[in-house]
Amino acid sequence: MGVRGVPCFIIENKYAVMGAQDPQTLADAIRQVAELKAKGEMEGS
């Protein structure tokens, strides 16, 4: 995955949010991936 920072949150084994991020940034990343998955725009969804 090329992790270069800690903490590192891996979402759906495909997307990574690295480094100390504020809670809103992490929530936005999760929301965006959930939307893609709901639309069927993610591989394996």
C-alpha positions, -999 to 999 in steps of 0.1 A, spaced: 0 0 0 30 23 3 22 34 39 44 64 47 27 79 77 11 69 109 -16 65 118 -28 50 85 -64 41 79 -70 16 51 -106 18 36 -119 -11 16 -84 -25 12 -79 1 -15 -78 37 -2 -55 50 25 -57 81 47 -23 87 62 -10 109 90 -27 128 117 -59 139 101 -88 157 117 -120 136 123 -138 154 95 -112 144 69 -114 108 79 -153 109 79 -152 125 45 -130 98 31 -152 70 45 -183 88 31 -168 92 -4 -158 55 -5 -193 45 7 -209 66 -20 -188 50 -47 -196 16 -34 -233 24 -32 -233 35 -69 -215 3 -79 -184 23 -90 -160 3 -70 -144 -30 -82 -160 -59 -63 -190 -39 -50 
